[in-house]
Amino acid sequence: LREGLLAAPAGNEASEEGAGKVLLWQLQRVLHFLRGGVQRFTDPMDLVEACAGQLRLAHDVHLQNDAQEFVDQLLGALESQLKGTSQENLLRLCFGGVLCHQCFARASPSGGAPQLAGQDRGGAGAVLRRPDVDEPFLFLELAV
């Protein structure tokens, strides 16, 4: 992920090309300093300010925000800034997937309405299956 983000063309803040990609450029700056800097730390305030300008968070960036909301907004902004570059599919390859929804029903032996599989009341009937519904995602929220 880091190498892919560093390889993406973002211009810089002063260039016309980089004007809309400030968040990507600031993230690249932080990653570059952490990877190749003499010091093992860097000041992320410019990245925080870029987040303030481009992410629509519920609270100010200097306050604590919901982690899921922040990741959702950050990945969405990065995805739009990577669009049209050689790294366009980077986030989808690293984090994305497809959620498949399946629905099965068992036909009632008495000819009544089908029942969901698992709610079988003892009768043997044909299993009816609806087509799978695929839903792509960029990140998957897991309830803990």
LUMKOL-520994 format. One line per field, with one value per atom (N, C-alpha, C, CB): residue number from 1; residue in three letters; atom name; x, y, z. Coordinates in Angstrom, 1 decimal. Glycine has a CB too. Layout:
! residues N
nr	NUM ...
rest	ALA ...
atom	CA ...
c1	X ...
c2	Y ...
c3	Z ...
! end
This chain:
! residues 144
nr	1 1 1 1 2 2 2 2 3 3 3 3 4 4 4 4 5 5 5 5 6 6 6 6 7 7 7 7 8 8 8 8 9 9 9 9 10 10 10 10 11 11 11 11 12 12 12 12 13 13 13 13 14 14 14 14 15 15 15 15 16 16 16 16 17 17 17 17 18 18 18 18 19 19 19 19 20 20 20 20 21 21 21 21 22 22 22 22 23 23 23 23 24 24 24 24 25 25 25 25 26 26 26 26 27 27 27 27 28 28 28 28 29 29 29 29 30 30 30 30 31 31 31 31 32 32 32 32 33 33 33 33 34 34 34 34 35 35 35 35 36 36 36 36 37 37 37 37 38 38 38 38 39 39 39 39 40 40 40 40 41 41 41 41 42 42 42 42 43 43 43 43 44 44 44 44 45 45 45 45 46 46 46 46 47 47 47 47 48 48 48 48 49 49 49 49 50 50 50 50 51 51 51 51 52 52 52 52 53 53 53 53 54 54 54 54 55 55 55 55 56 56 56 56 57 57 57 57 58 58 58 58 59 59 59 59 60 60 60 60 61 61 61 61 62 62 62 62 63 63 63 63 64 64 64 64 65 65 65 65 66 66 66 66 67 67 67 67 68 68 68 68 69 69 69 69 70 70 70 70 71 71 71 71 72 72 72 72 73 73 73 73 74 74 74 74 75 75 75 75 76 76 76 76 77 77 77 77 78 78 78 78 79 79 79 79 80 80 80 80 81 81 81 81 82 82 82 82 83 83 83 83 84 84 84 84 85 85 85 85 86 86 86 86 87 87 87 87 88 88 88 88 89 89 89 89 90 90 90 90 91 91 91 91 92 92 92 92 93 93 93 93 94 94 94 94 95 95 95 95 96 96 96 96 97 97 97 97 98 98 98 98 99 99 99 99 100 100 100 100 101 101 101 101 102 102 102 102 103 103 103 103 104 104 104 104 105 105 105 105 106 106 106 106 107 107 107 107 108 108 108 108 109 109 109 109 110 110 110 110 111 111 111 111 112 112 112 112 113 113 113 113 114 114 114 114 115 115 115 115 116 116 116 116 117 117 117 117 118 118 118 118 119 119 119 119 120 120 120 120 121 121 121 121 122 122 122 122 123 123 123 123 124 124 124 124 125 125 125 125 126 126 126 126 127 127 127 127 128 128 128 128 129 129 129 129 130 130 130 130 131 131 131 131 132 132 132 132 133 133 133 133 134 134 134 134 135 135 135 135 136 136 136 136 137 137 137 137 138 138 138 138 139 139 139 139 140 140 140 140 141 141 141 141 142 142 142 142 143 143 143 143 144 144 144 144
rest	LEU LEU LEU LEU ARG ARG ARG ARG GLU GLU GLU GLU GLY GLY GLY GLY LEU LEU LEU LEU LEU LEU LEU LEU ALA ALA ALA ALA ALA ALA ALA ALA PRO PRO PRO PRO ALA ALA ALA ALA GLY GLY GLY GLY ASN ASN ASN ASN GLU GLU GLU GLU ALA ALA ALA ALA SER SER SER SER GLU GLU GLU GLU GLU GLU GLU GLU GLY GLY GLY GLY ALA ALA ALA ALA GLY GLY GLY GLY LYS LYS LYS LYS VAL VAL VAL VAL LEU LEU LEU LEU LEU LEU LEU LEU TRP TRP TRP TRP GLN GLN GLN GLN LEU LEU LEU LEU GLN GLN GLN GLN ARG ARG ARG ARG VAL VAL VAL VAL LEU LEU LEU LEU HIS HIS HIS HIS PHE PHE PHE PHE LEU LEU LEU LEU ARG ARG ARG ARG GLY GLY GLY GLY GLY GLY GLY GLY VAL VAL VAL VAL GLN GLN GLN GLN ARG ARG ARG ARG PHE PHE PHE PHE THR THR THR THR ASP ASP ASP ASP PRO PRO PRO PRO MET MET MET MET ASP ASP ASP ASP LEU LEU LEU LEU VAL VAL VAL VAL GLU GLU GLU GLU ALA ALA ALA ALA CYS CYS CYS CYS ALA ALA ALA ALA GLY GLY GLY GLY GLN GLN GLN GLN LEU LEU LEU LEU ARG ARG ARG ARG LEU LEU LEU LEU ALA ALA ALA ALA HIS HIS HIS HIS ASP ASP ASP ASP VAL VAL VAL VAL HIS HIS HIS HIS LEU LEU LEU LEU GLN GLN GLN GLN ASN ASN ASN ASN ASP ASP ASP ASP ALA ALA ALA ALA GLN GLN GLN GLN GLU GLU GLU GLU PHE PHE PHE PHE VAL VAL VAL VAL ASP ASP ASP ASP GLN GLN GLN GLN LEU LEU LEU LEU LEU LEU LEU LEU GLY GLY GLY GLY ALA ALA ALA ALA LEU LEU LEU LEU GLU GLU GLU GLU SER SER SER SER GLN GLN GLN GLN LEU LEU LEU LEU LYS LYS LYS LYS GLY GLY GLY GLY THR THR THR THR SER SER SER SER GLN GLN GLN GLN GLU GLU GLU GLU ASN ASN ASN ASN LEU LEU LEU LEU LEU LEU LEU LEU ARG ARG ARG ARG LEU LEU LEU LEU CYS CYS CYS CYS PHE PHE PHE PHE GLY GLY GLY GLY GLY GLY GLY GLY VAL VAL VAL VAL LEU LEU LEU LEU CYS CYS CYS CYS HIS HIS HIS HIS GLN GLN GLN GLN CYS CYS CYS CYS PHE PHE PHE PHE ALA ALA ALA ALA ARG ARG ARG ARG ALA ALA ALA ALA SER SER SER SER PRO PRO PRO PRO SER SER SER SER GLY GLY GLY GLY GLY GLY GLY GLY ALA ALA ALA ALA PRO PRO PRO PRO GLN GLN GLN GLN LEU LEU LEU LEU ALA ALA ALA ALA GLY GLY GLY GLY GLN GLN GLN GLN ASP ASP ASP ASP ARG ARG ARG ARG GLY GLY GLY GLY GLY GLY GLY GLY ALA ALA ALA ALA GLY GLY GLY GLY ALA ALA ALA ALA VAL VAL VAL VAL LEU LEU LEU LEU ARG ARG ARG ARG ARG ARG ARG ARG PRO PRO PRO PRO ASP ASP ASP ASP VAL VAL VAL VAL ASP ASP ASP ASP GLU GLU GLU GLU PRO PRO PRO PRO PHE PHE PHE PHE LEU LEU LEU LEU PHE PHE PHE PHE LEU LEU LEU LEU GLU GLU GLU GLU LEU LEU LEU LEU ALA ALA ALA ALA VAL VAL VAL VAL
atom	N CA C CB N CA C CB N CA C CB N CA C CB N CA C CB N CA C CB N CA C CB N CA C CB N CA C CB N CA C CB N CA C CB N CA C CB N CA C CB N CA C CB N CA C CB N CA C CB N CA C CB N CA C CB N CA C CB N CA C CB N CA C CB N CA C CB N CA C CB N CA C CB N CA C CB N CA C CB N CA C CB N CA C CB N CA C CB N CA C CB N CA C CB N CA C CB N CA C CB N CA C CB N CA C CB N CA C CB N CA C CB N CA C CB N CA C CB N CA C CB N CA C CB N CA C CB N CA C CB N CA C CB N CA C CB N CA C CB N CA C CB N CA C CB N CA C CB N CA C CB N CA C CB N CA C CB N CA C CB N CA C CB N CA C CB N CA C CB N CA C CB N CA C CB N CA C CB N CA C CB N CA C CB N CA C CB N CA C CB N CA C CB N CA C CB N CA C CB N CA C CB N CA C CB N CA C CB N CA C CB N CA C CB N CA C CB N CA C CB N CA C CB N CA C CB N CA C CB N CA C CB N CA C CB N CA C CB N CA C CB N CA C CB N CA C CB N CA C CB N CA C CB N CA C CB N CA C CB N CA C CB N CA C CB N CA C CB N CA C CB N CA C CB N CA C CB N CA C CB N CA C CB N CA C CB N CA C CB N CA C CB N CA C CB N CA C CB N CA C CB N CA C CB N CA C CB N CA C CB N CA C CB N CA C CB N CA C CB N CA C CB N CA C CB N CA C CB N CA C CB N CA C CB N CA C CB N CA C CB N CA C CB N CA C CB N CA C CB N CA C CB N CA C CB N CA C CB N CA C CB N CA C CB N CA C CB N CA C CB N CA C CB N CA C CB N CA C CB N CA C CB N CA C CB N CA C CB N CA C CB N CA C CB N CA C CB N CA C CB N CA C CB N CA C CB N CA C CB N CA C CB N CA C CB N CA C CB N CA C CB N CA C CB N CA C CB N CA C CB N CA C CB
c1	0.8 0.0 0.9 -0.9 1.9 2.7 3.4 3.8 4.0 4.8 3.8 5.5 2.6 1.6 1.2 0.4 1.0 0.6 1.8 0.2 3.0 4.2 4.4 5.4 4.0 4.2 3.1 4.2 2.0 0.9 1.3 -0.4 1.0 1.3 0.4 1.3 0.9 0.0 0.4 0.0 1.5 2.0 2.4 0.9 2.2 2.4 1.4 3.9 1.4 0.3 0.3 0.5 1.5 1.7 1.3 3.1 1.4 1.1 -0.4 1.7 -0.8 -2.2 -2.7 -2.4 -1.9 -2.3 -2.5 -1.2 -1.7 -1.9 -2.8 -0.5 -3.5 -4.4 -5.5 -5.0 -6.1 -7.2 -6.7 -8.1 -5.4 -4.8 -4.0 -4.0 -4.4 -3.6 -3.5 -4.2 -4.6 -4.6 -3.6 -6.0 -3.7 -2.8 -1.3 -3.1 -1.1 0.3 0.8 0.3 0.0 0.4 0.6 -0.7 -0.2 0.0 1.2 -1.2 1.5 2.8 4.0 2.8 3.9 4.9 5.2 4.5 4.2 4.4 5.0 3.0 4.4 5.0 6.4 4.1 6.8 8.2 9.1 8.2 8.7 9.6 9.7 9.0 8.6 8.7 9.6 7.3 9.5 10.3 11.8 9.7 12.1 13.4 14.1 13.5 13.4 13.9 15.0 12.8 15.8 16.8 16.2 17.9 15.1 14.4 13.3 13.8 12.9 11.8 10.5 12.1 10.3 9.1 9.0 8.9 7.7 7.5 6.3 7.3 6.2 5.0 3.9 5.4 2.8 1.7 0.7 0.9 0.9 -0.1 -0.5 0.5 0.4 -0.1 -1.1 1.1 -0.9 -1.8 -3.1 -1.2 -3.1 -4.3 -5.1 -4.0 -4.4 -5.0 -5.6 -4.1 -4.9 -5.5 -6.7 -4.4 -6.8 -8.0 -9.1 -7.7 -8.8 -9.8 -10.4 -9.2 -9.6 -10.1 -10.9 -9.0 -10.6 -11.2 -12.1 -10.1 -12.1 -13.0 -14.2 -12.2 -15.3 -16.5 -16.8 -17.8 -16.0 -16.2 -17.2 -14.8 -17.8 -18.8 -18.2 -19.4 -16.9 -16.3 -15.0 -15.9 -14.5 -13.2 -12.1 -12.8 -11.2 -10.1 -9.2 -9.2 -9.2 -8.4 -9.1 -8.0 -10.3 -11.1 -11.2 -12.5 -11.6 -11.7 -12.9 -11.8 -12.7 -13.8 -14.0 -13.5 -15.1 -15.4 -14.4 -16.9 -13.8 -12.7 -13.3 -12.1 -14.5 -15.1 -15.4 -16.4 -15.9 -16.3 -15.0 -17.0 -13.9 -12.7 -12.1 -11.7 -12.1 -11.5 -12.4 -11.5 -13.7 -14.6 -14.3 -16.1 -14.3 -14.0 -12.6 -14.2 -11.6 -10.2 -10.1 -9.2 -10.6 -10.5 -11.3 -10.9 -12.4 -13.2 -12.5 -14.5 -11.9 -11.1 -9.9 -10.7 -9.2 -8.0 -8.4 -7.2 -9.5 -10.0 -10.3 -11.2 -10.9 -11.2 -10.0 -12.2 -9.0 -7.8 -6.8 -7.0 -7.0 -6.2 -6.9 -6.0 -8.1 -8.8 -8.1 -10.3 -7.9 -7.2 -5.7 -7.6 -5.2 -3.8 -3.4 -3.2 -2.2 -1.8 -2.1 -0.3 -2.4 -2.7 -4.2 -1.9 -5.0 -6.5 -7.1 -7.1 -6.6 -7.2 -6.5 -7.3 -5.6 -4.7 -5.5 -3.8 -6.4 -7.2 -8.1 -8.0 -8.7 -9.6 -8.8 -10.3 -7.6 -6.8 -6.3 -5.6 -6.0 -5.6 -6.7 -4.8 -7.8 -8.8 -10.2 -9.1 -10.4 -11.7 -12.1 -11.9 -13.3 -13.8 -15.2 -13.7 -15.9 -17.2 -18.0 -17.4 -19.1 -19.9 -21.1 -20.5 -21.3 -22.3 -23.4 -21.7 -24.6 -25.8 -26.6 -26.8 -26.9 -27.6 -28.9 -26.7 -29.9 -31.2 -31.7 -32.2 -32.0 -32.6 -34.0 -31.7 -34.9 -36.2 -36.6 -37.3 -37.4 -37.8 -39.3 -37.5 -39.7 -41.1 -41.9 -41.2 -43.0 -43.9 -44.5 -45.0 -44.5 -45.1 -46.6 -44.8 -47.3 -48.7 -49.0 -49.3 -48.0 -48.2 -48.4 -49.5 -48.2 -48.3 -47.0 -48.4 -46.9 -45.8 -44.5 -46.0 -43.4 -42.1 -41.7 -41.1 -40.9 -40.4 -38.9 -40.7 -38.3 -36.9 -36.2 -36.4 -35.1 -34.4 -34.0 -33.2 -34.1 -33.8 -35.1 -32.9 -36.2 -37.5 -38.4 -38.2 -37.7 -38.4 -39.2 -37.4 -40.4 -41.3 -41.5 -42.7 -40.5 -40.6 -40.9 -41.5 -41.5 -41.8 -40.7 -43.0 -40.6 -39.6 -40.1 -39.1 -39.4 -39.8 -38.6 -40.6 -38.8 -37.7 -37.1 -38.2 -35.8 -35.1 -35.1 -33.6 -35.7 -35.7 -34.5 -37.1 -33.9 -32.7 -32.9 -31.4 -32.8 -32.8 -31.3 -33.3 -31.2 -29.8 -29.0 -29.9 -27.7 -26.8 -26.8 -25.4 -26.7 -26.5 -25.1 -27.7 -24.3 -22.9 -22.9 -22.0 -22.2 -22.1 -20.6 -22.9 -20.0 -18.5 -18.4 -17.9 -17.3 -17.0 -15.5 -17.3 -15.3 -13.9 -13.3 -13.8 -14.1 -13.7 -14.9 -13.1 -14.7 -15.8 -15.8 -15.7 -16.9 -17.1 -17.4 -18.1 -16.7 -17.0 -17.4 -15.7 -18.5 -19.0 -18.2 -20.5 -17.6 -16.8 -17.6 -15.4
c2	-1.2 0.0 1.2 0.0 1.3 2.4 2.7 2.3 1.7 1.8 2.3 0.6 1.7 2.1 3.6 1.2 4.0 5.4 6.4 5.7 5.9 6.8 6.9 6.3 5.8 5.8 6.6 4.4 6.9 7.7 9.1 7.6 9.6 11.0 11.9 11.2 12.8 13.8 15.2 13.5 15.4 16.8 17.3 17.7 18.6 19.1 20.2 19.7 20.8 21.7 23.0 22.2 23.4 24.6 24.4 25.1 23.2 23.0 22.9 21.7 23.2 23.2 21.8 23.8 20.8 19.4 18.9 18.6 19.4 18.9 19.6 18.9 20.7 21.5 20.6 22.6 19.7 18.9 17.6 18.5 17.4 16.2 16.5 15.4 17.5 17.9 16.8 19.2 16.1 15.0 13.9 14.5 13.5 12.5 12.9 12.1 14.2 14.7 14.7 16.1 15.2 15.2 13.8 16.0 12.9 11.5 10.9 10.6 11.2 10.8 11.4 11.2 12.7 13.4 12.7 14.8 12.4 11.7 10.3 11.6 9.5 8.2 8.3 7.5 9.2 9.4 9.7 10.6 10.6 11.0 9.8 12.2 9.0 7.8 6.7 7.3 6.6 5.5 5.9 5.2 7.1 7.4 8.5 7.8 9.0 10.1 9.6 10.8 10.6 10.3 10.1 11.4 10.9 10.7 9.7 12.1 9.1 8.1 8.7 7.0 9.9 10.6 11.8 11.1 12.3 13.5 14.2 13.1 15.4 16.2 16.1 17.8 15.5 15.2 16.4 14.0 17.5 18.6 19.1 19.8 19.1 19.4 18.4 19.5 17.1 16.1 16.2 14.7 16.6 16.8 18.0 17.1 19.1 20.2 19.9 21.4 19.0 18.5 17.7 17.7 16.9 16.2 17.1 15.2 18.2 19.2 19.8 20.3 20.0 20.7 19.7 21.3 18.4 17.5 16.4 16.9 16.2 15.2 15.9 14.3 15.3 15.9 15.1 15.8 15.4 14.7 15.3 14.6 14.6 15.1 16.2 14.0 16.0 17.0 17.5 16.3 18.5 19.1 18.1 20.4 18.2 17.2 17.2 17.5 18.3 18.3 17.7 19.8 17.2 16.5 15.0 17.1 14.2 12.8 12.5 12.0 11.8 11.4 9.9 11.9 9.5 8.1 7.4 7.8 6.3 5.7 5.2 4.5 4.6 4.1 5.2 3.3 6.3 7.4 8.0 8.5 8.1 8.7 7.8 8.8 6.5 5.6 5.6 4.1 5.7 5.7 7.0 5.7 8.1 9.4 9.4 10.6 9.0 9.0 8.1 8.5 6.9 6.0 6.5 4.6 7.1 7.7 8.8 8.2 9.7 10.8 10.3 11.8 9.4 8.8 8.1 7.9 7.4 6.7 7.7 5.9 8.8 9.8 10.5 10.8 10.7 11.4 10.4 11.9 9.1 8.2 7.8 6.9 8.3 8.0 8.6 8.5 7.8 8.2 8.1 9.7 7.5 7.3 5.8 7.9 5.5 4.1 3.3 4.0 4.0 3.4 3.4 4.1 3.6 3.7 2.6 3.8 1.4 0.2 -0.2 -1.0 0.6 0.3 0.0 1.4 0.9 0.7 -0.5 2.0 -0.7 -1.9 -3.2 -1.8 -3.2 -4.4 -4.7 -4.3 -3.6 -3.8 -4.1 -2.6 -3.4 -3.5 -4.0 -2.1 -4.0 -4.2 -5.7 -3.6 -6.0 -7.3 -7.3 -8.1 -8.4 -8.5 -9.3 -9.2 -8.7 -9.3 -10.0 -8.3 -11.3 -12.0 -12.4 -13.3 -11.9 -12.2 -13.3 -10.9 -14.4 -15.5 -15.7 -16.8 -16.1 -16.3 -17.7 -15.2 -18.6 -19.9 -20.0 -21.0 -20.6 -20.9 -22.3 -19.9 -22.9 -24.3 -24.3 -25.2 -24.9 -24.9 -25.8 -25.5 -25.3 -26.0 -27.2 -25.0 -28.4 -29.5 -29.4 -30.8 -28.5 -28.3 -27.3 -27.8 -26.8 -25.9 -24.4 -26.3 -24.2 -22.8 -22.0 -22.8 -20.9 -20.0 -20.6 -18.6 -20.4 -20.9 -20.4 -20.6 -21.2 -20.8 -20.6 -21.8 -19.7 -19.6 -20.9 -18.4 -21.3 -22.5 -22.2 -22.8 -23.2 -22.9 -22.8 -21.7 -22.4 -22.3 -23.5 -21.0 -24.5 -25.7 -26.4 -26.8 -26.7 -27.2 -28.7 -26.5 -29.4 -30.8 -31.4 -31.3 -30.7 -31.2 -31.2 -30.4 -32.1 -32.1 -31.4 -33.6 -30.4 -29.7 -29.3 -28.5 -28.8 -28.4 -27.1 -28.2 -27.0 -25.8 -24.8 -26.1 -23.7 -22.6 -21.6 -21.8 -21.2 -20.3 -19.1 -21.0 -17.9 -16.7 -16.4 -15.5 -15.7 -15.4 -14.6 -14.5 -14.9 -14.2 -12.7 -14.8 -11.9 -10.5 -10.1 -9.7 -9.6 -9.3 -7.8 -9.6 -7.4 -6.0 -5.7 -5.7 -4.9 -4.6 -3.7 -4.0 -3.8 -2.9 -2.5 -3.5 -1.3 -0.8 -1.2 0.7 -1.2 -1.7 -2.3 -0.6 -3.3 -4.0 -3.8 -5.6 -3.3 -3.0 -4.3 -1.9 -4.6 -5.7 -5.3 -6.7 -5.8 -5.5 -6.3 -5.7 -5.7 -6.4 -6.5 -5.7
c3	0.0 0.0 0.0 1.2 0.9 1.0 -0.3 2.1 -0.9 -2.2 -3.3 -2.5 -3.3 -4.3 -4.2 -4.2 -2.9 -2.7 -3.1 -1.3 -2.8 -3.1 -4.6 -2.4 -5.3 -6.8 -7.5 -7.3 -6.9 -7.5 -7.8 -6.7 -9.0 -9.3 -8.6 -10.8 -7.8 -7.1 -7.3 -5.6 -8.0 -8.2 -6.9 -8.8 -6.6 -5.3 -5.1 -5.1 -3.9 -3.5 -4.4 -2.1 -4.8 -5.6 -7.1 -5.5 -7.6 -9.0 -9.2 -9.5 -10.5 -10.9 -10.8 -12.3 -11.2 -11.2 -9.8 -11.9 -8.9 -7.5 -6.6 -6.9 -7.2 -6.4 -5.8 -7.2 -6.5 -6.0 -5.3 -7.2 -5.3 -4.7 -3.4 -5.7 -2.7 -1.5 -0.5 -0.9 -0.2 0.7 0.3 0.9 -0.9 -1.4 -1.3 -2.9 -1.7 -1.6 -0.2 -2.2 0.8 2.2 2.7 3.0 2.4 2.8 2.2 2.4 1.0 0.4 1.1 -1.1 1.5 2.2 3.5 2.4 4.3 5.6 5.4 6.3 4.4 4.2 3.7 3.1 2.9 2.4 3.6 1.4 4.5 5.6 6.6 6.4 6.8 7.6 7.0 8.0 5.7 5.1 4.9 3.7 4.5 4.2 5.0 2.8 6.0 6.8 7.8 7.5 8.2 9.2 10.5 9.3 10.8 12.1 11.9 12.5 13.0 12.9 13.2 14.0 13.0 13.3 12.3 14.7 12.1 11.3 11.9 9.8 11.6 12.1 11.1 12.2 11.5 10.6 10.5 11.0 11.0 11.0 9.6 11.7 8.6 7.3 6.7 6.3 7.1 6.7 7.4 7.0 8.7 9.5 8.8 11.0 8.5 7.9 6.5 7.7 5.7 4.5 4.7 3.7 5.7 6.1 6.4 7.3 7.1 7.5 6.2 8.4 5.2 4.0 3.0 3.2 3.1 2.1 2.7 1.4 4.0 4.6 5.3 5.6 5.1 5.8 7.1 4.8 8.1 9.4 10.3 10.1 11.2 12.1 13.0 12.9 13.4 14.3 13.7 15.7 14.2 13.8 13.8 14.7 12.9 12.8 14.0 11.6 14.8 16.0 17.2 16.3 17.0 18.0 17.6 18.2 18.6 18.3 17.4 19.6 16.3 15.4 15.5 14.0 15.0 14.8 13.9 14.4 14.3 13.4 12.1 14.2 12.1 10.9 10.0 11.2 10.5 9.6 9.0 10.5 9.8 9.3 8.2 10.4 8.4 7.4 6.1 7.9 6.3 5.1 4.3 5.6 5.0 4.3 3.7 5.3 4.4 3.9 2.7 5.0 2.8 1.6 0.4 2.0 0.7 -0.4 -1.1 0.1 -0.3 -0.9 -1.6 0.3 -1.1 -1.8 -3.1 -0.9 -3.0 -4.2 -5.3 -3.9 -5.0 -6.0 -6.5 -5.5 -5.6 -6.1 -6.9 -4.8 -6.7 -7.5 -8.8 -6.7 -9.0 -10.3 -11.5 -10.2 -12.5 -13.7 -13.6 -14.0 -12.5 -12.4 -12.6 -11.1 -12.6 -12.7 -11.4 -13.0 -10.4 -9.1 -8.8 -7.9 -9.8 -9.6 -8.8 -11.0 -9.0 -8.3 -7.0 -9.3 -6.6 -5.4 -4.2 -5.2 -3.8 -2.6 -2.7 -2.3 -3.9 -4.0 -3.9 -5.4 -4.5 -4.4 -3.0 -5.3 -2.2 -0.8 0.2 -0.4 0.0 1.1 0.6 1.6 -0.7 -1.3 -1.4 -2.6 -1.7 -1.8 -2.3 -0.5 -2.3 -2.8 -1.7 -4.2 -1.2 -0.2 -1.0 0.8 -0.8 -1.6 -0.7 -2.2 -1.0 -0.3 -0.9 -0.2 -0.2 -0.7 0.1 -0.6 -0.7 0.0 -0.5 -0.3 0.4 0.1 0.8 0.6 0.1 0.7 0.3 0.1 1.2 0.9 0.6 2.2 -0.5 -0.9 0.1 -2.3 0.5 1.4 0.8 2.0 1.4 0.8 0.6 1.7 1.4 1.2 0.1 2.5 -0.5 -1.6 -1.2 -2.4 0.1 0.6 0.2 2.1 0.9 0.7 1.1 1.4 0.3 0.7 2.0 -0.4 2.8 4.0 3.9 5.2 4.6 4.6 5.1 5.5 4.5 5.0 6.4 4.0 7.3 8.7 9.5 8.9 8.8 9.5 9.0 9.1 8.6 8.1 9.3 7.5 9.0 10.1 9.9 10.1 9.3 9.2 7.8 10.1 6.9 5.6 4.7 5.0 3.8 2.7 1.5 2.4 1.1 -0.1 -0.9 0.3 -2.1 -3.0 -2.4 -4.4 -2.5 -2.1 -3.2 -1.6 -3.0 -4.0 -3.6 -4.0 -4.6 -4.4 -5.3 -4.7 -4.7 -5.5 -5.9 -4.6 -7.0 -7.5 -6.5 -8.8 -6.5 -5.5 -5.9 -5.6 -4.8 -5.0 -4.5 -4.2 -5.5 -5.1 -4.9 -6.3 -3.8 -3.4 -3.1 -2.1 -4.1 -3.8 -2.7 -5.1 -1.9 -0.8 -0.9 0.5 -0.3 -0.2 1.1 -0.4 2.1 3.4 4.1 4.3 4.9 5.6 7.0 5.3 7.5 9.0 9.7 9.2 10.7 11.5 12.9 11.6 13.4 14.8 15.7 14.9 16.7 17.7 19.0 17.9
! end
